[in-house]
Amino acid sequence: MREVDVSLVTAAVDKLCRSANEVLGEDVLQALRAALDSEESPAGREVIGQLLENARIAREEGEPMCQDTGLAVVFLEVGQEVRLVGGDIEAAVNEGVRRGYVGGFLRKSAVKDPLDRKNTGDNTPAIIHTRIVPGDRVRVVVAPKGGGAENMSALRMLTPADGRDGVKAFVVDVVRRAGPNPCPPVVVGVGLGGTFEKAALLAKEALLRPLGQHHPDPAVAALERDLLTEINRLGIGPQGFGGRVTALWVSVLTYACHIASLPVAVNVNCHAHRHAEAVV
């Protein structure tokens, strides 16, 4: 049994909140460069060029790549051979978010009550998802999620009779209805199966897969390709100015479900496709 002091998790979350907001992943940069090559719309090409320049400035100057620095979504994978010591793990995560957002001068976007709308002042509480996994390490992933893209996400309980075509129609329609609101070119996470809440979590987790990496199941990978093709036929284009590139990538995660159910969730992410991770 390996002891891990939760203060190490706090320090990791603090650092990851800052780096996720300042450094766009190489997979996203490569996807944007490829989009610049394939986009035929002059306005679309101009937008993608500005997004790449914006990412460069953010990285080099240590500034947020977007004014919406997001609600802090934190994924923890805790090894079953780890004994956490030194305090409460969720309190440690929230302290890391507090330090990262206050010390990093990142915008605080969390309100304490959904109806009263009073800002908490430090971007806590975080949205925390914890899994127990084999091993003696703690993997921490911080994925800031902006409101514009999150608001365009959706979930529907389809029937098994809707099948693959029904899934495709729903996912494409979600992106069509979103239009320019989630700041395209977007990344689309799809959760297929499970239950109402599991499908939504799958869609969020799908966004963590590197762009360019398909699902290992050939049938699911084919669905990802079909969805990306159909979404890019919508013509929404970068920032909604029209063009070939509405989405950079589509990732699908699946799970077993009830014989009477076909849950589908779509979690839309903006071009600032942010996440960073560390292992403690």
Backbone hydrogen bonds in HBPLUS format (Angstrom, degrees):
<---DONOR---> <-ACCEPTOR-->    atom                        ^
c    i                          cat <-CA-CA->   ^        H-A-AA   ^      H-
h    n   atom  resd res      DA  || num        DHA   H-A  angle D-A-AA Bond
n    s   type  num  typ     dist DA aas  dist angle  dist       angle   num
A0002-ARG N   A0081-GLU O   2.87 MM  79  6.24 165.0  1.89 168.9 168.1     1
A0083-ARG N   A0002-ARG O   2.78 MM  81  5.94 160.6  1.82 148.0 149.9     2
A0004-VAL N   A0083-ARG O   2.99 MM  79  6.13 158.1  2.04 141.6 145.1     3
A0085-VAL N   A0004-VAL O   2.99 MM  81  6.01 161.9  2.03 137.5 140.7     4
A0008-LEU N   A0005-ASP O   2.96 MM   3  5.85 157.7  2.01 125.4 130.3     5
A0006-VAL N   A0085-VAL O   2.86 MM  79  6.07 158.0  1.91 175.4 175.8     6
A0009-VAL N   A0006-VAL O   3.01 MM   3  5.06 124.4  2.33  96.7 110.9     7
A0010-THR N   A0006-VAL O   3.02 MM   4  6.44 156.1  2.08 150.4 156.9     8
A0011-ALA N   A0007-SER O   3.01 MM   4  6.25 160.9  2.05 144.5 148.6     9
A0012-ALA N   A0008-LEU O   3.01 MM   4  6.19 153.1  2.09 139.6 147.0    10
A0013-VAL N   A0009-VAL O   2.88 MM   4  6.10 166.6  1.90 157.9 160.6    11
A0014-ASP N   A0010-THR O   2.98 MM   4  6.15 163.9  2.01 153.3 157.8    12
A0015-LYS N   A0011-ALA O   3.16 MM   4  6.36 167.0  2.18 147.1 149.7    13
A0016-LEU N   A0012-ALA O   2.88 MM   4  6.05 160.5  1.92 152.5 158.7    14
A0017-CYS N   A0013-VAL O   2.90 MM   4  6.00 155.8  1.96 154.3 158.7    15
A0019-SER N   A0015-LYS O   2.98 MM   4  6.24 173.3  1.99 156.4 158.3    16
A0020-ALA N   A0016-LEU O   2.86 MM   4  5.69 162.8  1.89 146.1 151.3    17
A0022-GLU N   A0018-ARG O   3.10 MM   4  6.25 126.5  2.40 141.2 156.0    18
A0022-GLU N   A0019-SER O   3.15 MM   3  5.02 137.7  2.34  94.3 106.3    19
A0023-VAL N   A0019-SER O   2.84 MM   4  5.56 157.6  1.89 156.7 157.5    20
A0065-MET N   A0021-ASN O   2.89 MM  44  6.16 155.0  1.95 176.7 170.5    21
A0028-VAL N   A0025-GLY O   3.09 MM   3  5.36 124.4  2.41 102.5 115.7    22
A0029-LEU N   A0025-GLY O   3.04 MM   4  6.38 159.6  2.08 152.3 158.6    23
A0030-GLN N   A0026-GLU O   2.90 MM   4  6.06 159.9  1.94 149.2 154.2    24
A0031-ALA N   A0027-ASP O   3.08 MM   4  6.24 151.3  2.16 136.0 143.8    25
A0032-LEU N   A0028-VAL O   2.88 MM   4  6.17 153.0  1.96 150.0 157.4    26
A0033-ARG N   A0029-LEU O   2.90 MM   4  6.18 154.4  1.97 148.6 155.8    27
A0034-ALA N   A0030-GLN O   2.93 MM   4  6.16 157.2  1.98 147.3 153.5    28
A0035-ALA N   A0031-ALA O   2.88 MM   4  6.07 148.3  1.99 140.0 149.4    29
A0036-LEU N   A0032-LEU O   2.90 MM   4  6.16 146.0  2.02 143.3 152.1    30
A0037-ASP N   A0033-ARG O   3.19 MM   4  6.52 145.7  2.32 141.0 149.3    31
A0038-SER N   A0034-ALA O   3.06 MM   4  6.36 145.3  2.18 144.0 153.6    32
A0039-GLU N   A0035-ALA O   2.81 MM   4  5.74 145.5  1.93 152.0 158.9    33
A0045-ARG N   A0041-SER O   2.86 MM   4  6.10 158.4  1.91 155.9 161.3    34
A0046-GLU N   A0042-PRO O   2.97 MM   4  6.15 153.3  2.04 143.8 151.2    35
A0047-VAL N   A0043-ALA O   2.99 MM   4  6.25 156.3  2.05 147.6 153.5    36
A0048-ILE N   A0044-GLY O   3.00 MM   4  6.28 167.4  2.02 153.7 156.2    37
A0049-GLY N   A0045-ARG O   2.96 MM   4  6.10 159.8  2.00 147.2 153.0    38
A0050-GLN N   A0046-GLU O   3.02 MM   4  6.28 151.3  2.10 144.7 152.3    39
A0051-LEU N   A0047-VAL O   2.89 MM   4  6.23 150.7  1.97 151.1 160.2    40
A0052-LEU N   A0048-ILE O   2.99 MM   4  6.28 157.0  2.05 151.6 156.7    41
A0053-GLU N   A0049-GLY O   3.02 MM   4  6.24 154.7  2.08 143.2 150.5    42
A0054-ASN N   A0050-GLN O   2.77 MM   4  5.93 155.9  1.83 147.3 154.4    43
A0055-ALA N   A0051-LEU O   2.95 MM   4  6.17 153.9  2.02 143.8 150.5    44
A0056-ARG N   A0052-LEU O   3.04 MM   4  6.29 149.8  2.14 141.7 149.7    45
A0057-ILE N   A0053-GLU O   2.99 MM   4  6.29 163.8  2.02 154.8 157.9    46
A0058-ALA N   A0054-ASN O   2.97 MM   4  6.17 165.9  1.99 151.6 155.7    47
A0059-ARG N   A0055-ALA O   3.04 MM   4  6.15 162.2  2.07 145.5 150.0    48
A0060-GLU N   A0056-ARG O   2.94 MM   4  6.09 170.7  1.95 156.4 159.0    49
A0061-GLU N   A0057-ILE O   2.88 MM   4  5.79 156.9  1.93 152.2 157.7    50
A0062-GLY N   A0058-ALA O   2.92 MM   4  5.46 117.5  2.32 134.6 145.2    51
A0063-GLU N   A0058-ALA O   3.07 MM   5  4.63 145.9  2.19 125.5 133.9    52
A0071-LEU N   A0145-LYS O   3.03 MM  74  5.23 161.7  2.06 131.2 126.9    53
A0145-LYS N   A0071-LEU O   2.94 MM  74  5.23 160.7  1.98 142.4 148.1    54
A0127-ILE N   A0072-ALA O   2.87 MM  55  6.23 165.5  1.89 159.9 164.6    55
A0143-ALA N   A0073-VAL O   2.75 MM  70  5.12 172.9  1.76 161.6 164.1    56
A0074-VAL N   A0127-ILE O   2.75 MM  53  6.03 167.9  1.76 162.7 166.5    57
A0129-HIS N   A0074-VAL O   2.86 MM  55  6.28 160.9  1.90 163.1 168.2    58
A0075-PHE N   A0141-VAL O   2.81 MM  66  5.01 161.9  1.84 149.5 155.4    59
A0141-VAL N   A0075-PHE O   2.92 MM  66  5.01 158.5  1.97 149.1 153.9    60
A0076-LEU N   A0129-HIS O   2.78 MM  53  6.12 167.1  1.79 163.1 165.9    61
A0131-ARG N   A0076-LEU O   2.86 MM  55  6.24 153.4  1.93 157.1 165.9    62
A0077-GLU N   A0139-ARG O   2.92 MM  62  4.98 159.5  1.96 146.1 151.1    63
A0139-ARG N   A0077-GLU O   2.89 MM  62  4.98 158.8  1.93 143.4 146.5    64
A0078-VAL N   A0131-ARG O   2.83 MM  53  6.16 161.1  1.87 173.1 171.6    65
A0133-VAL N   A0078-VAL O   2.94 MM  55  5.87 161.2  1.97 133.2 138.9    66
A0079-GLY N   A0137-ARG O   2.87 MM  58  5.20 145.8  1.98 150.4 160.7    67
A0082-VAL N   A0079-GLY O   2.97 MM   3  5.32 150.5  2.06 120.9 120.3    68
A0080-GLN N   A0133-VAL O   2.68 MM  53  5.78 138.1  1.86 159.3 170.7    69
A0081-GLU N   A0135-GLY O   2.91 MM  54  5.68 157.4  1.96 170.3 162.8    70
A0092-ALA N   A0088-ASP O   2.95 MM   4  6.17 146.6  2.07 143.9 153.9    71
A0093-VAL N   A0089-ILE O   2.96 MM   4  6.26 151.0  2.04 146.3 153.3    72
A0094-ASN N   A0090-GLU O   3.01 MM   4  6.24 165.5  2.03 148.6 152.2    73
A0095-GLU N   A0091-ALA O   2.94 MM   4  6.12 145.7  2.06 141.5 151.0    74
A0096-GLY N   A0092-ALA O   3.05 MM   4  6.30 148.5  2.15 140.8 149.0    75
A0096-GLY N   A0093-VAL O   3.08 MM   3  5.08 117.2  2.49  94.1 109.5    76
A0097-VAL N   A0093-VAL O   2.96 MM   4  6.35 153.3  2.03 150.5 158.0    77
A0098-ARG N   A0094-ASN O   2.89 MM   4  6.07 160.2  1.93 144.6 150.4    78
A0099-ARG N   A0095-GLU O   2.94 MM   4  6.16 165.3  1.96 149.4 152.6    79
A0100-GLY N   A0096-GLY O   2.90 MM   4  6.01 159.9  1.94 146.6 152.9    80
A0101-TYR N   A0097-VAL O   2.91 MM   4  6.00 170.0  1.92 157.8 159.7    81
A0102-VAL N   A0098-ARG O   2.96 MM   4  5.89 162.1  1.99 149.2 155.0    82
A0103-GLY N   A0099-ARG O   2.84 MM   4  5.35 143.1  1.97 131.6 143.1    83
A0104-GLY N   A0100-GLY O   2.93 MM   4  5.33 135.5  2.13 120.4 132.5    84
A0106-LEU N   A0101-TYR O   2.94 MM   5  4.72 154.2  2.01 138.1 144.9    85
A0105-PHE N   A0102-VAL O   3.26 MM   3  5.25 162.0  2.29 103.1 108.1    86
A0120-THR N   A0110-ALA O   2.91 MM  10  5.94 164.2  1.93 150.5 152.9    87
A0112-LYS N   A0118-LYS O   2.81 MM   6  5.80 160.5  1.85 167.5 161.2    88
A0117-ARG N   A0113-ASP O   2.94 MM   4  5.51 156.6  2.00 145.2 150.3    89
A0280-VAL N   A0138-VAL O   2.73 MM 142  5.09 170.4  1.74 153.3 155.1    90
A0140-VAL N   A0278-ALA O   2.80 MM 138  5.33 175.6  1.80 169.9 171.2    91
A0278-ALA N   A0140-VAL O   2.88 MM 138  5.33 148.9  1.98 148.8 158.7    92
A0142-VAL N   A0276-ALA O   2.86 MM 134  5.51 165.3  1.88 168.9 171.6    93
A0276-ALA N   A0142-VAL O   2.98 MM 134  5.51 151.0  2.06 146.5 155.5    94
A0150-GLU N   A0146-GLY O   3.17 MM   4  6.24 163.2  2.20 147.9 152.7    95
A0151-ASN N   A0147-GLY O   2.89 MM   4  5.81 156.0  1.95 148.4 153.0    96
A0152-MET N   A0149-ALA O   3.03 MM   3  5.38 148.9  2.12 108.4 117.7    97
A0153-SER N   A0150-GLU O   3.13 MM   3  5.46 166.5  2.15 114.3 117.5    98
A0154-ALA N   A0266-VAL O   3.00 MM 112  5.34 151.3  2.08 142.6 151.7    99
A0266-VAL N   A0154-ALA O   2.75 MM 112  5.34 167.3  1.77 169.7 171.3   100
A0156-ARG N   A0264-VAL O   2.85 MM 108  5.47 161.9  1.88 160.2 166.2   101
A0264-VAL N   A0156-ARG O   2.95 MM 108  5.47 156.2  2.01 156.4 164.2   102
A0158-LEU N   A0262-LEU O   2.99 MM 104  4.92 136.1  2.18 138.0 131.8   103
A0162-ASP N   A0159-THR O   2.88 MM   3  5.45 151.7  1.96 118.4 126.7   104
A0163-GLY N   A0160-PRO O   3.16 MM   3  5.57 137.1  2.36 108.5 118.0   105
A0166-GLY N   A0162-ASP O   2.91 MM   4  4.57 143.5  2.05 137.2 135.6   106
A0167-VAL N   A0163-GLY O   3.08 MM   4  6.41 153.5  2.15 149.1 156.7   107
A0168-LYS N   A0164-ARG O   2.97 MM   4  6.25 167.0  1.99 154.6 157.3   108
A0169-ALA N   A0165-ASP O   2.94 MM   4  6.10 162.7  1.97 147.0 152.0   109
A0170-PHE N   A0166-GLY O   3.03 MM   4  6.18 159.1  2.08 145.7 150.8   110
A0171-VAL N   A0167-VAL O   3.02 MM   4  6.25 172.4  2.02 159.6 161.0   111
A0172-VAL N   A0168-LYS O   3.00 MM   4  6.11 173.4  2.01 156.8 159.0   112
A0173-ASP N   A0169-ALA O   3.00 MM   4  6.02 151.8  2.08 139.8 148.2   113
A0174-VAL N   A0170-PHE O   2.97 MM   4  6.22 148.9  2.07 150.5 158.4   114
A0175-VAL N   A0171-VAL O   3.28 MM   4  6.65 159.0  2.32 150.1 154.1   115
A0176-ARG N   A0172-VAL O   2.88 MM   4  6.12 155.3  1.94 148.1 156.1   116
A0177-ARG N   A0173-ASP O   2.87 MM   4  6.01 166.5  1.89 151.9 154.5   117
A0178-ALA N   A0174-VAL O   3.04 MM   4  6.19 142.5  2.18 137.9 148.4   118
A0179-GLY N   A0175-VAL O   3.18 MM   4  6.46 146.3  2.29 146.2 152.7   119
A0181-ASN N   A0178-ALA O   3.06 MM   3  5.70 143.1  2.20 147.6 144.1   120
A0183-CYS N   A0180-PRO O   3.06 MM   3  5.59 156.1  2.12 127.7 128.5   121
A0271-HIS N   A0183-CYS O   3.30 MM  88  6.41 148.9  2.41 161.6 161.0   122
A0239-GLN N   A0184-PRO O   2.66 MM  55  4.88 154.9  1.72 118.7 127.1   123
A0186-VAL N   A0246-THR O   2.87 MM  60  6.38 152.1  1.95 146.4 142.4   124
A0248-LEU N   A0186-VAL O   2.72 MM  62  5.90 158.8  1.76 159.5 165.2   125
A0187-VAL N   A0269-ASN O   2.91 MM  82  5.06 156.8  1.96 134.0 140.7   126
A0269-ASN N   A0187-VAL O   2.81 MM  82  5.06 150.6  1.90 158.9 166.0   127
A0188-VAL N   A0249-TRP O   3.01 MM  61  6.36 169.2  2.02 153.1 155.6   128
A0251-SER N   A0188-VAL O   2.90 MM  63  6.33 161.8  1.93 166.2 172.4   129
A0189-GLY N   A0267-ASN O   2.91 MM  78  5.00 170.9  1.91 149.7 151.3   130
A0267-ASN N   A0189-GLY O   2.76 MM  78  5.00 168.9  1.77 153.9 157.4   131
A0190-VAL N   A0251-SER O   2.81 MM  61  6.14 155.2  1.87 161.2 167.1   132
A0253-LEU N   A0190-VAL O   2.88 MM  63  6.28 160.6  1.92 169.1 174.6   133
A0191-GLY N   A0265-ALA O   2.88 MM  74  4.96 160.6  1.92 138.8 145.3   134
A0265-ALA N   A0191-GLY O   2.88 MM  74  4.96 159.4  1.92 145.6 151.3   135
A0192-LEU N   A0253-LEU O   2.89 MM  61  6.17 160.1  1.93 161.5 167.0   136
A0255-TYR N   A0192-LEU O   2.97 MM  63  6.44 135.7  2.17 155.6 158.4   137
A0193-GLY N   A0263-PRO O   2.94 MM  70  5.09 166.9  1.96 146.7 150.9   138
A0194-GLY N   A0256-ALA O   2.91 MM  62  5.32 130.8  2.15 107.1 122.2   139
A0199-ALA N   A0195-THR O   2.95 MM   4  5.95 165.2  1.97 159.2 160.3   140
A0201-LEU N   A0197-GLU O   3.19 MM   4  6.46 157.3  2.24 145.8 151.6   141
A0202-LEU N   A0198-LYS O   2.85 MM   4  6.08 158.2  1.90 153.7 160.1   142
A0203-ALA N   A0199-ALA O   3.02 MM   4  6.26 154.7  2.09 145.9 152.1   143
A0204-LYS N   A0200-ALA O   3.14 MM   4  6.46 152.2  2.22 143.5 150.5   144
A0205-GLU N   A0201-LEU O   2.87 MM   4  6.12 163.2  1.89 154.0 158.9   145
A0206-ALA N   A0202-LEU O   2.80 MM   4  5.97 143.9  1.93 146.7 156.9   146
A0207-LEU N   A0204-LYS O   3.18 MM   3  5.55 141.8  2.33 104.7 114.3   147
A0208-LEU N   A0205-GLU O   2.96 MM   3  5.46 160.4  2.00 114.8 121.3   148
A0209-ARG N   A0206-ALA O   3.28 MM   3  5.75 162.6  2.31 111.8 116.6   149
A0213-GLN N   A0210-PRO O   3.13 MM   3  5.70 154.3  2.20 137.2 137.8   150
A0220-VAL N   A0217-ASP O   3.08 MM   3  5.38 118.6  2.47 106.2 120.6   151
A0221-ALA N   A0217-ASP O   2.88 MM   4  6.12 161.7  1.92 160.0 166.3   152
A0222-ALA N   A0218-PRO O   2.90 MM   4  6.05 150.3  1.99 142.4 149.8   153
A0223-LEU N   A0219-ALA O   3.11 MM   4  6.39 146.6  2.23 136.3 145.0   154
A0224-GLU N   A0220-VAL O   2.94 MM   4  6.30 153.7  2.01 149.4 156.5   155
A0225-ARG N   A0221-ALA O   3.02 MM   4  6.35 157.1  2.08 148.4 153.9   156
A0226-ASP N   A0222-ALA O   2.95 MM   4  6.18 162.5  1.98 149.3 154.1   157
A0227-LEU N   A0223-LEU O   2.91 MM   4  6.08 163.3  1.94 153.2 157.7   158
A0228-LEU N   A0224-GLU O   3.00 MM   4  6.20 162.9  2.03 150.2 154.6   159
A0229-THR N   A0225-ARG O   3.00 MM   4  6.20 162.8  2.03 151.5 156.2   160
A0230-GLU N   A0226-ASP O   2.96 MM   4  6.19 166.2  1.98 153.4 156.8   161
A0231-ILE N   A0227-LEU O   2.85 MM   4  5.96 159.9  1.89 152.7 158.6   162
A0232-ASN N   A0228-LEU O   3.02 MM   4  6.12 158.4  2.07 145.8 151.4   163
A0233-ARG N   A0230-GLU O   3.18 MM   3  5.04 143.7  2.32  92.9 103.6   164
A0234-LEU N   A0231-ILE O   3.07 MM   3  5.45 160.8  2.11 109.6 115.6   165
A0242-GLY N   A0236-ILE O   2.72 MM   6  4.68 143.1  1.86 147.2 137.6   166
A0240-GLY N   A0237-GLY O   2.98 MM   3  5.09 160.4  2.02 128.3 125.4   167
A0241-PHE N   A0238-PRO O   3.14 MM   3  5.95 175.1  2.14 127.0 128.4   168
A0261-SER N   A0258-HIS O   3.02 MM   3  5.18 166.5  2.04 113.4 117.7   169
A0274-ARG N   A0272-ALA O   2.95 MM   2  5.66 117.0  2.35 114.3  97.9   170
